[in-house]
Every structure is written in structure tokens, then in C-alpha cells.
Amino acid sequence: MAEVPEAVAQAALRGDDERVRMGALLLVRYCSFHQNEKFSPWFERERQVLADIAGHAGALLETGGPRTNLTGLQDELKNVLEESDPDGPPFQAEVFDHLVFADEVIGFLLDPQDSVKLAQVLERADELAEVHEELGREGYDGSDWEPAELLSLEVRARTLDTGGDVHSAAALARSVGFARDYAQILEKCY
């Protein structure tokens, strides 16, 4: 399993297209929880921008491009971030964290050769996975459900992604499966 520095070194061996696909897969994993009912009616703008981000990531993966719409998407995201309250109620703070992460990933997508940006988004992905796995274990008192092991799933996905497995249907399926598990934790714990 690849640690972040090793993953960044592996990614440096890949072309821009593969690095962009790595970033798009991260967006699929961490921004696809926009269907959560807790957005409505208070966070509709945040829901829409997350849906747009996840949709754009899916389009990047299906068609291989273009990245031309990323700047407009990032501008809209920044507008939403400016109007959001990072210290708001727990679900709002959670959404804010994911919007910040999406902004960082889009920054990487706009400059896919920047290894520092890649390292930052991979480290943040690890943090999000670890925190939400712990949240699922500690924050949900139902005995009929066990949260997914998100950190190990993230590390596995990163290892495969940086190893070049970003073009296969399995890469998207892996990220969609992760996103489903991730969204389930958010749904049960907020």
C-alpha cells in the first residue's frame, strides 16, 4: 500500500491525463454525497455545487476531458465557500470541509504536474477517510451496521490509481463504491 510520498513519486511517472483522472476519482469518492437529504432546505447551493463537481469528475472520467470548464466551476465553488460558515452547525461544517477539499483537488486538476498540490490532496483524502471511519465507529450507536474501513479503502484506491489503473472500469467502480460507503457514514452520523 502506497504512502503519500510514494504515491506522489508514482504519479510523477504518469502523464497529465492519468494525473487528472486520479484527481477526478478523488472527487467522485469525496463529493458524491450531495444526495443526502440533510442538505435540504438549508444548503441547496452547496448541494448543487457538489453535484456539479461530481458530475464534472464523472465527465472527465468518461470522456477524458475537457478541463476547460474547471475554472468556471472553481469560481462558483469559491463563491459558495465565501458564503458558507465553517463554524456552523455540524453538517454545515462537514459540507464546508468537503468544499475546501474539492477546491484543492480542482487546483490540482488545473495544474496536474504540481506534486505539492497532489501530495496535499492525497493527505487530505487520507484525513477525510480516517476521520469519517472513526466517526462511523464512534458516532453511530446502531448495532445493525458497521462502517466501511474507509482509510484502507482509500489507501488501496490511491495505490491502484497512482500505479496507473485509472482508465479501467474497475477504477470508477472502486471510487463509486467508496463514495457509497462514505455517503452512508455521513447519512447515519449526521
HELIX and SHEET records of a PDB file:
HELIX    1   1 VAL A    4  ALA A   12  1                                   9    
HELIX    2   2 ASP A   16  CYS A   31  1                                  16    
HELIX    3   3 GLU A   37  PHE A   39  5                                   3    
HELIX    4   4 GLU A   44  THR A   63  1                                  20    
HELIX    5   5 LEU A   70  GLU A   83  1                                  14    
HELIX    6   6 PRO A   90  LEU A  110  1                                  21    
HELIX    7   7 SER A  115  GLY A  139  1                                  25    
HELIX    8   8 LEU A  150  THR A  162  1                                  13    
HELIX    9   9 ALA A  169  CYS A  189  1                                  21    
END                                                                             
